[in-house]
Amino acid sequence: MEVLERIKLQIEKMSSTQQLEILKILHENENVKINENKSGVYVNLSFLPNNVVVQMQEYLKYVNDQENSLNVIENRKESVKHAYFEDSHA
């Protein structure tokens, strides 16, 4: 259950575009019950087939890896900007 709680928390923090990708993963499996109302889409994660949980974990890892890569690139970009552009005016 701890794994499912972590997945739920990660999904809640995602952008709506990323959440739609999770919904696509869920929708691809006919055994997954998706409930929708005007407040949003709800899925009982407790009854997900193991292969769907694995697919969601893989997607969450992919998103996390991409965000980490982007952060590294942004940090490098800021370092270069600071080293070459901001220090040159001193």
C-alpha positions as CSV (number, residue, x, y, z in Angstrom):
1,M,0.0,0.0,0.0
2,E,2.9,2.3,0.7
3,V,3.9,2.1,-3.0
4,L,0.4,3.1,-4.1
5,E,0.3,6.1,-1.7
6,R,3.7,7.3,-3.1
7,I,2.3,7.0,-6.7
8,K,-0.9,8.9,-5.7
9,L,1.1,11.7,-4.2
10,Q,3.4,12.0,-7.2
11,I,0.5,12.1,-9.6
12,E,-1.2,14.8,-7.6
13,K,1.9,17.0,-7.9
14,M,2.2,16.5,-11.7
15,S,1.1,18.9,-14.4
16,S,-2.2,18.3,-16.1
17,T,-0.4,17.1,-19.2
18,Q,1.6,14.5,-17.3
19,Q,-1.6,13.4,-15.4
20,L,-3.2,12.9,-18.8
21,E,-0.4,10.5,-19.7
22,I,-1.1,8.5,-16.5
23,L,-4.8,8.5,-17.4
24,K,-3.9,7.0,-20.9
25,I,-1.9,4.2,-19.1
26,L,-5.0,3.5,-17.0
27,H,-7.4,3.7,-19.9
28,E,-5.4,1.2,-22.0
29,N,-6.3,-1.5,-19.5
30,E,-9.9,-2.7,-19.7
31,N,-9.8,-4.0,-16.1
32,V,-9.2,-0.5,-14.6
33,K,-12.4,1.3,-13.4
34,I,-12.2,5.0,-14.1
35,N,-14.8,7.3,-12.4
36,E,-15.3,10.8,-13.7
37,N,-17.4,13.6,-12.5
38,K,-17.4,17.4,-12.8
39,S,-14.6,17.6,-10.1
40,G,-12.2,15.3,-12.0
41,V,-11.3,11.7,-12.6
42,Y,-10.9,9.2,-9.8
43,V,-9.3,5.7,-9.8
44,N,-9.2,3.3,-6.9
45,L,-5.5,2.4,-7.0
46,S,-6.0,-0.5,-4.6
47,F,-7.5,-2.6,-7.4
48,L,-5.0,-1.9,-10.2
49,P,-3.4,-4.9,-11.9
50,N,0.3,-5.2,-11.1
51,N,1.3,-4.5,-14.8
52,V,-0.5,-1.2,-14.7
53,V,1.2,-0.2,-11.5
54,V,4.6,-1.0,-13.1
55,Q,3.7,1.1,-16.2
56,M,2.8,4.0,-14.0
57,Q,6.0,3.6,-12.0
58,E,8.1,3.6,-15.2
59,Y,6.3,6.7,-16.4
60,L,6.9,8.5,-13.1
61,K,10.6,7.5,-13.2
62,Y,10.8,8.9,-16.7
63,V,9.2,12.2,-15.7
64,N,11.5,12.4,-12.7
65,D,14.6,11.7,-14.8
66,Q,13.5,14.3,-17.3
67,E,13.0,16.9,-14.6
68,N,16.4,16.2,-13.1
69,S,18.1,16.5,-16.5
70,L,16.3,19.8,-17.1
71,N,17.4,21.1,-13.7
72,V,21.1,20.1,-14.4
73,I,20.9,21.9,-17.7
74,E,19.3,25.0,-16.2
75,N,22.0,25.1,-13.4
76,R,24.7,24.8,-16.0
77,K,23.1,27.6,-18.1
78,E,23.0,29.8,-15.0
79,S,26.6,29.1,-14.2
80,V,27.7,30.0,-17.7
81,K,25.5,33.1,-17.7
82,H,27.0,34.2,-14.4
83,A,30.6,33.4,-15.3
84,Y,30.7,34.9,-18.7
85,F,28.1,37.7,-18.8
86,E,27.5,39.0,-15.2
87,D,31.2,38.9,-14.2
88,S,32.4,40.7,-17.3
89,H,30.7,44.0,-16.2
90,A,32.7,44.2,-13.0
